[in-house]
Amino acid sequence: MLERLGLMHDRATHSHDGERVVIKVRGDGPYRVTGPAEIVDADGNRFEVDADRPIALCRCGASRTKPFCDRSHRDAGFAACDRAQRTP
């Protein structure tokens, strides 16, 4: 799934510290990515990101700074209620 989103864990650099990439779906907002993630475009070019800071990825399609969120979802009226299925 991370590869489909363009996020790839740099196992060679980060596997020794046990840090994980976590993608949190924010209600009516962006995907919040924490951990050692790389953002790669369709041509394989990497976006410059600060490895120590969370990343907010646009999912509304209205951001002027794609693939990053610029909070355009607020003006666009983006609404999503994605929830993981709970299993008993």
JOWO-V177767 format. One record per helix or strand. SS is the DSSP state (h for helix, s for strand). FROM is the first residue (numbers start at 1). LEN is the number of residues. If there is no record, write none. Layout:
# JOWO-V177767
SS,FROM,LEN
SS,FROM,LEN
This chain:
# JOWO-V177767
s,7,3
h,11,7
s,22,4
s,31,4
s,37,4
s,46,1
s,55,3
s,68,1
h,72,5
